[in-house]
Structures are given as C-alpha cells and as structure tokens.
Amino acid sequence: MAKKYFGTDGIRGAINSKNINGDMFFKFGLASGTYFRSQKKKKQTAIIAKDTRLSGYTLEPALVSGLASAGMHVYTLGPLPTNGLAMLTKSMKANMGIMITASHNPHYDNGLKLFGPDGMKLSDSIEKKIENLIDKKIYKYLSNPENLGRVKRLESGTRNYIKILKKNFTKDFNLRGLRIVIDCANGAGYKAGPELLRSLGAKVFAIGVNPNGLNINKFCGSTFPNNIRRAVKKYKAHLGISLDGDADRIIMCDEKSNIIDGDQIIAALATRWKNKKMLKGGVVGTLMSNYGLEKYLKIKKIKFIRSSVGDRYVKEKMQKNNFNLGGEQSGHIILGKFATTGDGLLVALEVLFAIRKGKKASEFFNKFKKTPQILKNVHIKNKDIINKPEVKKSINIAEKLMKGCGRILVRKSGTESKIRVMVESEDKKILNKCINIISKTIK
C-alpha cells in the first residue's frame, strides 16, 4: 500500500500547506514519539536538528511539543547537516533523530527526515506504522502530566559532529597548503563546513554562509555549481566543494574549474577503494546514474547495481548486497565504511585525504566519458498524469525511436510536484527528439 505522507526522502512540501504546518508537525511528533516509546527502550529521547529556513522557527516548536506530549525527552541541536544528526542519534543512543529540512528545495518548502537509533533512515514499514498512528485518534496517545518529556537545547552539536568526522582519518591528516572553496548553500552546513576545513589547516574561501531564512539554495549550493567554478578560478583554489541545503549532497570542482558530479566522484572513490582493497562488494547507483559510469565500472571489474532513486533505497540495496559504496548523480553519496546516509563533508574529506600528498584533483577525478544525458523536470499539479494513456503512448513512441541505442526513464519526483524525464543516448538528435516528445505531452 502506498504511503500517505512520506515520500522517497521523508516528508516535504510547501510551508503552511496540507502536511507542512504546525498542527501536522505536532501530530508527526506525537505519532513518531508514540511509536518509538512502544519499542520499550529504557532511554526515551529524540534529537532534532534543522537547516536554516525561516519556517523552521514555526515547525520545530510544534514538533518538540508533539514529542514531549508523547513522553519523549527532546534535545534540539539547531542548524546541523543531516548526517551530523544521524551520527549524533547513534552516538547519543537516542531512540530517534529528526531533521527539519527540505534539502535542496527553495525556502518556501520544508519537511522532515526521520532516523532510527542506528542512525538509519526509517524503513517504509515503520513510516507506514507512524502514518497509521497519525490517522487514528492521535490525541488518545497524549501522556499524563507527570509523564511529559523534558526539552533541552545542546550547543555542542557542530563541535561533536566535526570530532566524529575527523576520527575516521589518521591523526596526522591535515590540509595545510591547500586552498579550498566551499559553498554551503546558506544552509545547514554553513558553520560545520568552514570550521571543519579550517581546523585541518586549509585556507578556506567560504560562500553561501550568510543564511537569512529565505536564501537557502537560492542561486547557490550544489544546484548552482557555477558558483564554485567561478570561485575556484578567482581564488586559484585546489578544490571546490558545493553542498545543498542540508549538506547531504556534494558537487565538486577541480583546480581546472571542471564540475565533478556524483557519478564522477563515485567512479574515483570506487577506483581508489578497489586499489586499496577497501571496496566491499561493489557499487550501488540508481536508475539515474549515467550509463558511462556503468561501463567504466564494468571495465574495472567492479560490480554495479541500480536502485530506485533516493539515497534511502541506495542504502537498502547496499545492505542487502553487502556493498560499502553507493550514491546518486545528484551528489548523495554514502560511504558505508563511515556513515549510514549521504554526507557532503564526509565525502569531501575522503577526496581530500586521497589527494593530500600533492595529487591534483583533476588527476583524481574524470575517470570516464559521460554518455550524453538530458534530464527535464516538468512542473505539474497532479503527478498521476504519468499514468494517462497519451503520456504512456509518447513514451512508447520515444522508446521505438531509441531502438536500443540509449535509455529512457520517466518517473514521479518523490519530493516535488514534478515529473522527471531522463533520456540517454550517444545520438544527440534522437536524444533531443525523445525528450521533447515526452515532456511536451506531459505539459
């Protein structure tokens, strides 16, 4: 059965819409708190972090109120990257962690990402159980006055997260002599990103570090990588790092100002890990991963399998197949050796550790030639339009045109009101023709 509130990556939507408002966040808090209290762990705690959206100030108190009303003790951490929350949920032995964020979306959206005590995103079955609690008479789960949870703000979240990140590398690891540009998207990583790099001795040029509640992801961050391209050139940097609003994505830039997407990062890390005998099993990509990556890994005799789109599904497939590396073209990359979810700063450190002895970023990256690919996002009101006969007919026409010389993928966005149309082919004329046939029909 399809989920009612949760999408491919938590809950997301426009602020003060049907599901993203104070009343619903109280219910999400009460329902999730009730579910995790039913697991009968001795410690009944939840920790909350958020990105920098103005709406966080309205949603966080409602969520805290719901959790405390369920009898959960709550620690709030303020702005912190999503994987920082996941790591701290595990290290603090909390029952659950909740990240208030809409990731790479504009400021007028917001949402939730929920993590269990193991730092993993919740499974579909647990999300469904929480949804069922919301749709029941939720207020019957309100705690008695003497059983209400307590709430405390922790100021040490960023510091503790940085400590955990650095523990994954040798004590003598440093970035002295390196000039690094980092674009934090005016989001959750605006403190942790520059602090981490400076603590390791790098000369840091930070942009996107002045959040005002409305400028998160606005012409900055991983969805606008030209910012780091220009900054790398301007400051003659060795490397550029671009995060998204909750810092679980990363797009990079080498010293020659070449943009490096998630697929190229995965190819470089997979090659390094195989050579160092660190790669376990193989690599998990998604249906959106470039065919060039698949071909490259095949040449390198590295197993490659695809999952549904969404880093949660990547992680599930990694676990099922006992792989320790996976990710998405968009920059969600999971280093299973170190983390349970995507972490832009962790990936950046792993890359920097690999080039720390004077190797140029351009030599480390650019492992394969990408198959020409076009991704078109078609804004629609109702995503079920994808099932209409005329849309299915247009896809069939495009597939016949393709004649086995490429790939076509049409899917609903799990986080936005969009249909995503992706076409790959070495034949650019067919590529453009197919993308136009499908997207115009959807419009």
C-alpha positions in Angstrom: 0.0 0.0 0.0 1.3 3.5 -0.9 2.3 5.8 1.8 0.1 8.8 2.6 2.6 11.4 4.0 6.1 10.1 3.4 7.8 10.3 0.0 11.2 8.9 -1.2 13.1 11.0 1.4 10.9 11.8 4.3 8.0 14.4 4.2 8.3 17.5 2.1 6.1 20.3 0.8 5.2 24.0 0.8 5.1 25.6 4.2 1.6 26.0 5.7 0.3 23.6 3.1 -1.8 20.5 4.0 1.1 18.5 5.6 3.7 21.1 6.4 2.3 23.2 9.2 2.4 23.4 12.9 -0.7 21.2 13.5 0.6 18.4 11.4 4.1 18.6 12.9 2.6 18.3 16.3 0.9 15.1 15.1 4.1 13.8 13.4 5.9 14.4 16.8 3.2 12.7 18.8 2.9 9.8 16.4 6.6 9.1 16.0 7.2 9.6 19.7 4.4 7.1 20.4 5.9 4.6 18.0 9.4 4.8 19.4 8.2 4.7 23.0 6.4 1.5 22.2 9.8 -0.1 21.5 10.3 -0.1 25.3 13.9 1.2 25.3 15.0 2.4 28.8 16.0 5.8 27.4 13.2 7.7 25.8 15.0 10.5 23.8 14.7 12.2 20.5 17.2 14.7 19.0 16.2 17.4 16.5 18.4 19.4 14.0 17.3 21.6 11.2 18.5 23.7 8.3 18.3 27.5 8.1 14.8 28.0 6.7 12.7 30.7 8.4 9.8 28.2 8.7 12.0 26.1 11.0 11.1 28.5 13.8 7.4 27.6 13.4 7.7 23.9 12.8 10.4 23.0 15.4 8.3 24.1 18.4 5.3 22.1 17.1 7.4 19.0 16.6 9.0 19.3 20.0 5.6 19.8 21.6 4.3 16.6 19.9 7.3 14.6 21.0 7.2 15.8 24.6 3.5 15.2 24.7 4.3 11.6 23.8 6.6 11.4 26.8 9.9 11.7 24.8 12.8 13.8 26.2 14.0 16.1 23.4 17.4 17.6 22.6 17.4 20.4 20.0 20.7 21.0 18.1 19.9 23.9 15.8 21.4 24.0 12.3 23.4 20.9 11.5 24.0 18.7 8.4 21.6 15.8 8.1 24.3 13.1 8.6 25.5 15.1 11.6 22.1 14.4 13.1 22.3 10.7 12.0 25.7 10.3 13.6 24.7 12.0 16.8 21.5 10.0 17.1 23.6 6.9 17.1 26.4 8.2 19.4 24.0 9.7 21.9 22.0 6.4 21.9 18.8 8.3 21.2 15.6 6.5 20.2 15.2 8.7 17.1 16.5 11.7 15.3 14.5 14.1 13.2 15.9 16.5 10.7 13.7 19.5 9.7 14.7 20.2 6.1 13.5 20.3 2.5 17.1 19.5 1.3 17.8 21.3 -2.0 14.3 22.8 -2.3 13.6 26.6 -2.1 13.0 28.3 1.2 9.2 28.1 0.9 9.3 24.3 1.2 10.1 22.3 4.4 9.8 18.8 5.7 11.2 16.0 7.9 13.7 13.2 7.6 13.4 10.6 10.4 16.2 8.3 11.7 16.1 5.3 13.9 18.5 4.6 16.9 21.0 3.0 14.4 21.3 6.3 12.5 19.5 4.8 9.5 16.6 6.4 7.7 13.3 4.6 8.6 12.1 1.8 6.5 8.8 2.0 4.5 7.1 -0.3 7.0 8.0 1.9 10.0 6.9 5.0 8.2 3.6 3.3 7.4 3.1 2.5 11.1 3.7 6.1 12.0 1.2 7.2 9.3 -1.3 4.8 10.8 -0.9 6.4 14.2 -1.4 9.9 12.7 -4.7 8.8 11.1 -6.1 7.1 14.2 -7.4 9.2 17.1 -3.9 10.5 17.7 -4.8 12.6 20.8 -5.5 9.5 22.8 -1.7 9.0 23.0 -1.2 12.2 24.9 0.9 11.5 28.1 -0.3 12.1 31.6 1.1 15.4 33.1 3.7 13.6 35.2 5.0 11.6 32.1 5.6 14.5 29.8 9.1 14.8 28.2 11.7 17.4 29.0 13.3 19.6 26.4 16.9 20.9 26.3 19.0 22.8 23.8 22.5 21.4 23.1 25.1 23.9 21.8 27.7 21.3 21.2 26.2 19.6 18.1 28.5 21.1 15.4 31.6 20.5 17.6 30.7 16.9 18.3 29.9 16.2 14.6 33.3 17.5 13.5 35.0 15.3 16.1 33.2 12.2 14.7 34.2 13.1 11.1 37.8 13.6 11.9 38.1 10.3 13.9 37.6 8.5 10.6 41.0 9.6 9.4 44.6 9.3 10.6 45.6 11.7 13.4 48.3 13.3 11.2 45.8 14.1 8.4 45.9 17.8 7.6 45.1 20.2 4.8 47.9 22.7 5.2 48.9 24.3 2.0 45.5 23.6 0.3 43.2 26.4 -0.9 39.6 25.2 -0.8 36.4 26.9 -1.9 33.2 25.8 -0.1 29.7 26.8 -1.0 27.3 25.9 1.9 24.1 27.0 0.1 23.2 29.3 3.1 22.1 26.0 4.6 22.7 23.5 7.4 26.4 23.2 6.8 27.2 26.9 6.9 29.0 26.5 10.3 30.3 23.0 10.2 31.8 23.1 6.7 34.2 26.0 7.0 35.0 25.1 10.7 36.0 21.6 9.7 38.3 22.6 6.8 40.0 25.4 8.8 40.5 23.0 11.8 42.6 20.8 9.4 44.7 23.8 8.3 43.2 24.6 4.9 42.9 28.2 3.5 39.2 28.4 3.2 37.1 30.6 0.9 33.6 30.2 2.1 30.5 31.4 0.2 26.8 30.7 0.9 27.5 31.1 4.6 25.1 34.1 5.4 21.7 32.5 5.9 18.7 34.8 6.4 16.0 32.2 6.4 15.0 32.9 2.8 18.2 32.5 0.8 18.8 28.8 1.4 19.7 27.2 -2.0 18.9 30.5 -3.7 21.3 30.7 -6.7 23.9 28.9 -4.6 24.9 25.4 -3.5 25.0 22.1 -5.3 22.2 23.0 -7.7 24.2 26.1 -8.9 27.7 24.6 -9.2 28.9 27.5 -11.4 29.4 29.5 -8.2 32.3 27.2 -7.1 33.6 27.1 -10.7 34.0 30.9 -10.7 35.3 31.0 -7.1 37.9 28.3 -7.8 39.2 30.3 -10.7 39.1 33.6 -8.8 41.0 32.3 -5.7 43.2 29.8 -7.6 41.9 27.1 -5.3 43.0 23.4 -5.4 39.4 22.2 -5.0 35.8 23.4 -4.8 33.1 21.9 -2.6 29.4 22.7 -3.1 26.7 21.4 -0.6 23.0 21.5 -0.7 20.6 22.9 1.9 21.0 20.1 4.4 24.6 19.2 3.3 23.9 15.6 2.4 24.8 16.3 -1.2 28.1 17.3 -2.7 29.1 18.5 -6.2 32.8 19.3 -6.6 35.1 21.3 -8.8 38.8 20.5 -9.7 41.6 23.0 -10.0 40.9 23.4 -13.7 37.3 24.6 -12.9 35.7 21.3 -14.2 32.5 20.5 -12.4 32.5 17.0 -10.9 29.1 15.4 -10.3 28.2 12.5 -8.1 28.8 9.8 -10.7 32.4 11.0 -11.3 33.0 11.2 -7.5 31.7 7.6 -7.1 33.9 6.4 -10.0 37.0 8.0 -8.5 36.3 6.7 -5.0 35.4 3.2 -6.3 38.7 3.0 -8.2 40.7 4.2 -5.1 38.9 1.9 -2.7 39.4 -1.1 -5.0 43.1 -0.4 -5.3 43.4 0.0 -1.6 41.3 -3.2 -1.0 38.8 -1.1 0.8 35.9 -1.7 -1.6 33.4 -4.2 -0.3 31.2 -6.0 -2.9 30.8 -3.2 -5.4 28.9 0.0 -6.1 25.1 0.8 -5.9 23.9 3.5 -8.3 20.4 4.5 -9.2 18.1 4.4 -12.2 19.5 8.0 -12.9 23.2 7.0 -12.8 24.9 7.8 -16.1 25.5 4.8 -18.4 29.1 5.9 -18.7 29.6 5.1 -15.1 28.2 1.6 -15.5 30.5 0.9 -18.5 33.6 2.3 -16.6 33.0 0.1 -13.6 32.5 -2.9 -15.8 35.9 -2.3 -17.4 37.4 -2.0 -13.9 35.7 -5.3 -12.9 33.7 -3.6 -10.2 30.1 -4.8 -9.7 27.4 -2.2 -10.3 23.7 -2.5 -9.5 21.0 0.1 -9.7 18.4 1.0 -7.0 15.3 3.2 -7.1 16.0 7.0 -6.9 16.7 8.1 -3.3 19.6 7.6 -1.0 17.5 5.5 1.4 16.9 3.0 -1.4 20.6 3.1 -2.3 21.5 2.3 1.4 18.9 -0.5 1.5 20.5 -2.1 -1.6 24.0 -1.6 -0.2 22.9 -3.5 2.9 21.2 -6.3 1.0 24.2 -6.9 -1.2 26.9 -6.1 1.5 28.4 -3.2 -0.6 30.0 -0.3 1.1 29.8 2.4 -1.6 26.8 3.9 -3.4 25.1 7.1 -4.4 23.4 9.3 -6.9 24.5 11.6 -9.7 23.0 14.5 -7.8 25.7 14.1 -5.1 24.0 11.9 -2.5 27.0 9.6 -1.8 27.0 7.0 1.0 30.4 5.9 2.3 29.2 2.7 4.1 32.6 2.4 5.8 31.9 5.5 7.8 28.2 6.6 7.6 24.6 5.5 7.3 23.4 8.2 4.9 24.8 10.8 2.5 27.2 13.3 3.9 28.8 16.0 1.7 31.5 16.9 4.2 32.5 13.3 4.8 32.8 12.7 1.0 34.9 15.9 0.7 37.2 14.7 3.5 37.7 11.3 1.8 38.6 13.0 -1.5 41.0 15.4 0.3 42.6 12.5 2.1 43.2 10.8 -1.3 44.9 13.9 -2.8 46.7 15.1 0.4 50.1 14.2 -0.9 50.1 16.7 -3.8 47.9 14.9 -6.3 45.8 17.2 -8.3 42.0 16.9 -8.2 41.8 16.8 -12.0 44.1 13.7 -11.9 41.9 12.0 -9.2 38.6 12.7 -11.0 37.3 12.5 -14.6 37.5 8.7 -14.8 35.0 8.1 -17.6 33.3 9.9 -20.5 29.7 10.5 -19.7 27.0 9.2 -22.1 25.1 12.3 -23.3 22.1 12.7 -20.9 19.3 15.2 -20.7 17.1 15.5 -17.5 14.0 17.6 -17.8 11.8 18.4 -14.8 8.2 19.1 -15.9 6.2 21.0 -13.3 2.6 19.6 -12.9 -0.2 19.8 -10.5 -1.1 16.1 -10.3 1.8 13.6 -10.6 -0.7 10.8 -11.6 -0.7 12.4 -15.1 2.2 9.9 -15.7 -0.4 7.1 -15.9 -2.5 8.8 -18.6 -2.7 6.9 -22.0 -1.4 9.8 -24.0 1.7 10.0 -21.8 2.3 6.3 -22.0 1.9 6.5 -25.8 4.5 9.2 -26.0 7.0 7.1 -24.0 6.4 4.1 -26.3 7.0 6.3 -29.4 10.3 7.6 -27.9 11.4 4.1 -27.0 10.8 3.0 -30.6 12.9 5.9 -31.8 15.6 5.0 -29.4 15.8 1.4 -30.9 18.0 0.1 -28.1 20.7 2.8 -28.5 20.0 4.5 -25.2 17.9 4.7 -22.0 14.6 6.5 -21.2 13.3 6.9 -17.6 10.1 8.8 -16.7 9.2 9.0 -13.1 7.4 11.0 -10.5 9.5 13.1 -8.2 9.3 11.9 -4.6 9.9 15.3 -3.2 8.4 17.9 -5.6 5.4 18.4 -7.9 7.3 17.4 -11.0 7.6 14.6 -13.5 11.3 13.8 -14.2 12.2 12.8 -17.7 15.7 11.4 -18.4 17.0 10.3 -21.7 20.5 9.0 -22.5 22.0 8.3 -25.9 25.1 8.8 -28.0 22.9 10.1 -30.8 22.1 13.7 -29.8 19.4 14.2 -32.4 17.4 11.2 -31.1 18.2 12.4 -27.5 16.5 15.8 -28.1 13.7 14.4 -30.1 12.7 11.8 -27.4 12.9 14.3 -24.5 10.7 16.8 -26.4 8.1 14.2 -27.4 7.6 13.1 -23.8 7.9 16.4 -22.0 5.6 18.2 -24.4 2.9 15.5 -23.9 3.2 15.8 -20.2 2.8 19.6 -20.3 
